[in-house]
Amino acid sequence: MRAWGLRAWGRILTYQFFQGYDPTCACDDCTMTQFEARVLAAARKIPAGSVATYGDLAALAGRPLASRAVGNIMRGCSAPGVPCHRVIGAGGALGGYGGNLELKRGLLRAEGVTVVGKRIRRFAAIRWTGRPMQKCEMKKAK
């Protein structure tokens, strides 16, 4: 990781500490619906350096038209181990992040994702859909 990435990561961890984030805290699965659990499970599978859209997670959770519901789940998620910053809007837009887009931008940059303004550069190339890419999709991503 580059020096600027380490500095950004340090600032992010400091911010999370002062916001009350506790990485040892377990998520309260008792109050979660099955759909919420499936969305968070899918979000945990997004690899570092990749992004998925709210619609991608909705489809993986079995409700392809529920992208807004996924956005609400991501907004209220405080579960450790869920990389909410890797979930973005359609077309590569950053979307929200609890109102802190600068933090989301910093987290993505620390993972090597290029962010220009409020969009992801080379979105098609780093998009993770949870399924293998078809040959025609690989040609479009290049």
Backbone as CSV, one residue per row, in Angstrom:
resi,resn,N_x,N_y,N_z,CA_x,CA_y,CA_z,C_x,C_y,C_z
1,MET,0.850,-1.171,0.000,0.000,0.000,0.000,0.895,1.234,0.000
2,ARG,0.515,2.221,-0.750,1.298,3.442,-0.840,1.219,4.223,0.463
3,ALA,2.160,5.150,0.639,2.206,5.942,1.864,0.922,6.743,2.063
4,TRP,0.390,7.345,0.964,-0.839,8.131,1.115,-1.997,7.232,1.513
5,GLY,-1.978,5.965,1.055,-3.026,5.016,1.416,-2.974,4.663,2.890
6,LEU,-1.755,4.516,3.420,-1.610,4.216,4.842,-2.061,5.393,5.699
7,ARG,-1.722,6.615,5.268,-2.167,7.795,6.010,-3.684,7.888,6.000
8,ALA,-4.282,7.643,4.837,-5.748,7.697,4.734,-6.383,6.629,5.618
9,TRP,-5.801,5.437,5.612,-6.332,4.350,6.419,-6.232,4.694,7.904
10,GLY,-5.141,5.319,8.312,-4.982,5.734,9.705,-6.031,6.765,10.099
11,ARG,-6.300,7.719,9.210,-7.328,8.723,9.494,-8.707,8.071,9.596
12,ILE,-8.960,7.086,8.747,-10.250,6.401,8.756,-10.440,5.640,10.065
13,LEU,-9.404,4.921,10.492,-9.497,4.170,11.746,-9.686,5.107,12.932
14,THR,-8.995,6.244,12.915,-9.156,7.229,13.981,-10.579,7.765,13.990
15,TYR,-11.105,8.091,12.812,-12.480,8.579,12.709,-13.457,7.551,13.267
16,GLN,-13.284,6.283,12.871,-14.186,5.237,13.325,-14.117,5.070,14.841
17,PHE,-12.925,5.198,15.410,-12.766,5.073,16.852,-13.582,6.146,17.572
18,PHE,-13.471,7.395,17.110,-14.180,8.491,17.771,-15.674,8.489,17.476
19,GLN,-16.105,7.746,16.474,-17.533,7.603,16.194,-18.148,6.449,16.987
20,GLY,-17.327,5.735,17.755,-17.831,4.650,18.581,-17.808,3.293,17.920
21,TYR,-17.108,3.149,16.794,-17.025,1.867,16.112,-16.201,0.896,16.945
22,ASP,-16.729,-0.272,17.171,-16.031,-1.293,17.946,-15.923,-2.554,17.097
23,PRO,-14.723,-2.896,16.591,-14.597,-4.072,15.719,-14.855,-5.383,16.431
24,THR,-14.875,-5.394,17.761,-15.125,-6.633,18.491,-16.611,-6.849,18.757
25,CYS,-17.427,-5.847,18.451,-18.866,-5.929,18.713,-19.534,-6.850,17.692
26,ALA,-20.360,-7.757,18.152,-21.070,-8.671,17.247,-22.347,-8.025,16.741
27,CYS,-22.690,-8.342,15.519,-23.918,-7.817,14.916,-25.118,-8.508,15.549
28,ASP,-26.191,-7.773,15.777,-27.386,-8.308,16.390,-28.255,-8.971,15.322
29,ASP,-28.022,-10.262,15.093,-28.748,-10.990,14.055,-30.213,-11.227,14.414
30,CYS,-30.573,-11.079,15.675,-31.944,-11.366,16.101,-32.945,-10.360,15.521
31,THR,-32.525,-9.126,15.300,-33.449,-8.103,14.826,-33.399,-7.940,13.307
32,MET,-32.658,-8.777,12.633,-32.458,-8.646,11.193,-33.431,-9.546,10.424
33,THR,-33.984,-9.022,9.330,-34.829,-9.854,8.479,-33.939,-10.772,7.642
34,GLN,-34.556,-11.763,7.011,-33.790,-12.670,6.159,-33.187,-11.921,4.981
35,PHE,-33.947,-10.981,4.426,-33.440,-10.202,3.304,-32.226,-9.378,3.727
36,GLU,-32.300,-8.726,4.878,-31.154,-7.955,5.381,-29.932,-8.844,5.576
37,ALA,-30.139,-10.021,6.127,-29.027,-10.950,6.344,-28.405,-11.368,5.014
38,ARG,-29.240,-11.615,3.997,-28.708,-12.002,2.682,-27.946,-10.850,2.040
39,VAL,-28.446,-9.615,2.198,-27.760,-8.451,1.639,-26.391,-8.277,2.296
40,LEU,-26.341,-8.353,3.618,-25.064,-8.170,4.326,-24.092,-9.300,4.021
41,ALA,-24.619,-10.518,3.862,-23.753,-11.648,3.501,-23.156,-11.434,2.110
42,ALA,-23.954,-10.922,1.184,-23.454,-10.644,-0.166,-22.433,-9.515,-0.132
43,ALA,-22.685,-8.482,0.679,-21.756,-7.351,0.773,-20.410,-7.786,1.337
44,ARG,-20.417,-8.736,2.273,-19.159,-9.228,2.860,-18.281,-9.935,1.821
45,LYS,-18.882,-10.407,0.738,-18.130,-11.140,-0.285,-17.470,-10.237,-1.318
46,ILE,-17.781,-8.942,-1.310,-17.187,-8.032,-2.292,-15.696,-7.915,-1.988
47,PRO,-14.834,-8.294,-2.919,-13.395,-8.251,-2.642,-12.860,-6.817,-2.610
48,ALA,-11.778,-6.621,-1.891,-11.129,-5.308,-1.822,-10.703,-4.893,-3.229
49,GLY,-10.871,-3.630,-3.538,-10.515,-3.126,-4.857,-11.618,-3.284,-5.879
50,SER,-12.756,-3.839,-5.473,-13.920,-3.998,-6.352,-15.105,-3.279,-5.733
51,VAL,-16.109,-3.030,-6.555,-17.341,-2.397,-6.087,-18.538,-3.142,-6.650
52,ALA,-19.678,-3.012,-5.985,-20.941,-3.577,-6.468,-22.011,-2.509,-6.301
53,THR,-23.018,-2.553,-7.139,-24.096,-1.575,-7.035,-25.156,-2.078,-6.060
54,TYR,-26.008,-1.154,-5.642,-27.129,-1.530,-4.782,-28.000,-2.559,-5.495
55,GLY,-28.174,-2.398,-6.800,-28.965,-3.344,-7.586,-28.322,-4.717,-7.663
56,ASP,-26.983,-4.754,-7.764,-26.288,-6.045,-7.778,-26.558,-6.816,-6.492
57,LEU,-26.458,-6.113,-5.349,-26.703,-6.784,-4.067,-28.156,-7.209,-3.932
58,ALA,-29.073,-6.394,-4.434,-30.489,-6.770,-4.382,-30.728,-8.051,-5.173
59,ALA,-30.120,-8.144,-6.352,-30.281,-9.349,-7.171,-29.676,-10.566,-6.483
60,LEU,-28.496,-10.388,-5.883,-27.861,-11.509,-5.177,-28.674,-11.953,-3.964
61,ALA,-29.410,-11.016,-3.364,-30.230,-11.345,-2.195,-31.602,-11.888,-2.586
62,GLY,-31.863,-11.981,-3.890,-33.107,-12.589,-4.347,-34.240,-11.629,-4.649
63,ARG,-33.981,-10.326,-4.576,-35.016,-9.331,-4.883,-34.417,-8.278,-5.805
64,PRO,-34.339,-8.564,-7.108,-33.624,-7.693,-8.037,-34.171,-6.278,-8.173
65,LEU,-35.397,-6.022,-7.755,-35.960,-4.680,-7.870,-35.878,-3.890,-6.554
66,ALA,-35.153,-4.404,-5.587,-35.124,-3.795,-4.256,-33.839,-3.014,-3.985
67,SER,-33.350,-2.289,-4.978,-32.093,-1.556,-4.778,-32.228,-0.456,-3.726
68,ARG,-33.396,0.182,-3.638,-33.594,1.203,-2.600,-33.571,0.595,-1.205
69,ALA,-34.151,-0.584,-1.076,-34.129,-1.273,0.213,-32.691,-1.601,0.606
70,VAL,-31.877,-2.000,-0.368,-30.466,-2.280,-0.099,-29.770,-1.002,0.361
71,GLY,-30.088,0.130,-0.268,-29.510,1.404,0.150,-29.854,1.733,1.594
72,ASN,-31.093,1.474,1.986,-31.491,1.717,3.373,-30.781,0.780,4.342
73,ILE,-30.587,-0.463,3.931,-29.869,-1.415,4.777,-28.419,-0.969,4.943
74,MET,-27.796,-0.558,3.851,-26.405,-0.113,3.912,-26.270,1.150,4.767
75,ARG,-27.251,2.047,4.669,-27.196,3.295,5.431,-27.236,3.018,6.935
76,GLY,-28.040,2.042,7.339,-28.181,1.745,8.764,-27.241,0.676,9.276
77,CYS,-26.381,0.181,8.431,-25.497,-0.922,8.820,-24.327,-0.417,9.647
78,SER,-24.136,-1.032,10.784,-22.961,-0.737,11.602,-22.245,-2.030,11.959
79,ALA,-22.594,-3.102,11.264,-22.004,-4.405,11.548,-20.531,-4.426,11.139
80,PRO,-19.667,-4.907,12.018,-18.258,-4.995,11.651,-18.051,-6.038,10.560
81,GLY,-17.098,-5.793,9.718,-16.786,-6.747,8.663,-17.612,-6.586,7.410
82,VAL,-18.521,-5.623,7.383,-19.324,-5.375,6.188,-18.743,-4.153,5.484
83,PRO,-18.156,-4.349,4.310,-17.537,-3.220,3.605,-18.569,-2.374,2.862
84,CYS,-19.345,-1.619,3.609,-20.427,-0.810,3.027,-19.902,0.197,2.012
85,HIS,-18.653,0.611,2.167,-18.089,1.605,1.242,-17.910,1.051,-0.163
86,ARG,-17.928,-0.262,-0.333,-17.768,-0.876,-1.653,-19.087,-0.973,-2.413
87,VAL,-20.182,-0.561,-1.808,-21.491,-0.589,-2.462,-21.779,0.823,-2.975
88,ILE,-22.024,0.930,-4.281,-22.173,2.242,-4.915,-23.448,2.281,-5.752
89,GLY,-23.750,3.457,-6.243,-24.925,3.641,-7.079,-24.709,3.118,-8.486
90,ALA,-25.802,3.038,-9.229,-25.742,2.560,-10.608,-24.878,3.479,-11.451
91,GLY,-24.156,2.899,-12.377,-23.328,3.680,-13.289,-22.044,4.197,-12.689
92,GLY,-21.724,3.804,-11.468,-20.463,4.219,-10.853,-20.561,5.427,-9.949
93,ALA,-21.776,5.902,-9.665,-21.940,7.029,-8.745,-21.668,6.561,-7.313
94,LEU,-21.020,7.408,-6.515,-20.666,7.009,-5.155,-21.872,6.728,-4.277
95,GLY,-22.974,7.417,-4.505,-24.129,7.224,-3.637,-23.873,7.901,-2.306
96,GLY,-24.456,7.392,-1.250,-24.267,7.970,0.080,-23.281,7.163,0.889
97,TYR,-23.078,7.543,2.092,-22.265,6.785,3.042,-22.517,7.409,4.394
98,GLY,-23.760,7.463,4.769,-24.133,8.111,6.004,-23.807,9.597,5.981
99,GLY,-23.796,10.182,4.776,-23.502,11.595,4.642,-22.025,11.933,4.611
100,ASN,-21.159,10.938,4.675,-19.724,11.199,4.706,-19.064,10.638,3.451
101,LEU,-19.261,11.320,2.331,-18.687,10.859,1.062,-17.165,10.907,1.072
102,GLU,-16.584,11.845,1.815,-15.122,11.940,1.867,-14.515,10.686,2.491
103,LEU,-15.168,10.149,3.514,-14.705,8.913,4.129,-14.822,7.748,3.154
104,LYS,-15.958,7.670,2.452,-16.160,6.606,1.464,-15.105,6.699,0.365
105,ARG,-14.870,7.907,-0.116,-13.860,8.144,-1.147,-12.478,7.711,-0.641
106,GLY,-12.146,8.052,0.590,-10.848,7.675,1.170,-10.685,6.172,1.316
107,LEU,-11.726,5.494,1.755,-11.673,4.034,1.888,-11.466,3.365,0.534
108,LEU,-12.200,3.822,-0.473,-12.060,3.234,-1.810,-10.675,3.508,-2.381
109,ARG,-10.177,4.720,-2.204,-8.832,5.051,-2.702,-7.769,4.225,-2.002
110,ALA,-7.942,3.968,-0.711,-6.980,3.147,0.031,-6.929,1.722,-0.516
111,GLU,-8.019,1.275,-1.138,-8.060,-0.061,-1.735,-7.622,-0.059,-3.199
112,GLY,-7.248,1.120,-3.719,-6.755,1.196,-5.087,-7.797,1.551,-6.124
113,VAL,-9.000,1.914,-5.703,-10.061,2.295,-6.626,-9.892,3.780,-6.959
114,THR,-9.950,4.114,-8.247,-9.812,5.503,-8.673,-11.176,6.184,-8.610
115,VAL,-11.240,7.244,-7.818,-12.472,8.010,-7.653,-12.226,9.415,-8.179
116,VAL,-13.049,9.855,-9.120,-12.947,11.200,-9.676,-14.262,11.902,-9.402
117,GLY,-14.211,12.930,-8.578,-15.438,13.626,-8.192,-16.323,12.698,-7.385
118,LYS,-17.514,12.434,-7.892,-18.450,11.533,-7.208,-18.686,10.260,-8.008
119,ARG,-17.703,9.884,-8.834,-17.852,8.698,-9.673,-16.603,7.817,-9.593
120,ILE,-16.811,6.550,-9.907,-15.732,5.565,-9.957,-15.211,5.524,-11.381
121,ARG,-13.917,5.664,-11.536,-13.318,5.544,-12.859,-13.122,4.063,-13.164
122,ARG,-13.320,3.691,-14.434,-13.230,2.296,-14.901,-14.201,1.402,-14.128
123,PHE,-15.400,1.900,-13.956,-16.423,1.202,-13.179,-16.673,-0.216,-13.693
124,ALA,-16.824,-0.368,-15.001,-17.135,-1.688,-15.564,-16.017,-2.698,-15.301
125,ALA,-14.784,-2.224,-15.245,-13.646,-3.133,-15.063,-13.530,-3.641,-13.628
126,ILE,-13.978,-2.860,-12.639,-13.819,-3.283,-11.243,-15.149,-3.680,-10.600
127,ARG,-16.213,-3.683,-11.393,-17.530,-4.040,-10.861,-17.584,-5.515,-10.520
128,TRP,-18.073,-5.815,-9.335,-18.243,-7.191,-8.873,-19.733,-7.483,-8.831
129,THR,-20.147,-8.506,-9.532,-21.566,-8.845,-9.579,-21.881,-10.132,-8.829
130,GLY,-20.872,-10.797,-8.337,-21.105,-12.035,-7.608,-21.239,-13.248,-8.497
131,ARG,-21.049,-13.050,-9.786,-21.114,-14.170,-10.730,-20.000,-13.982,-11.750
132,PRO,-19.566,-15.057,-12.380,-18.506,-14.913,-13.387,-18.966,-14.051,-14.553
133,MET,-18.064,-13.241,-15.072,-18.399,-12.395,-16.223,-18.512,-13.245,-17.481
134,GLN,-19.463,-12.911,-18.323,-19.620,-13.564,-19.615,-18.611,-12.945,-20.589
135,LYS,-18.308,-13.628,-21.680,-17.323,-13.132,-22.639,-17.691,-11.752,-23.190
136,CYS,-18.977,-11.545,-23.481,-19.375,-10.245,-24.042,-19.192,-9.129,-23.005
137,GLU,-19.375,-9.433,-21.719,-19.173,-8.438,-20.672,-17.700,-8.099,-20.511
138,MET,-16.818,-9.090,-20.707,-15.375,-8.839,-20.600,-14.902,-7.901,-21.677
139,LYS,-15.462,-8.039,-22.885,-15.072,-7.140,-23.990,-15.503,-5.710,-23.683
140,LYS,-16.703,-5.531,-23.097,-17.190,-4.192,-22.767,-16.351,-3.550,-21.678
141,ALA,-15.845,-4.346,-20.720,-15.087,-3.808,-19.582,-13.733,-3.272,-20.002
142,LYS,-13.197,-3.753,-21.107,-11.861,-3.322,-21.537,-11.861,-1.990,-22.150
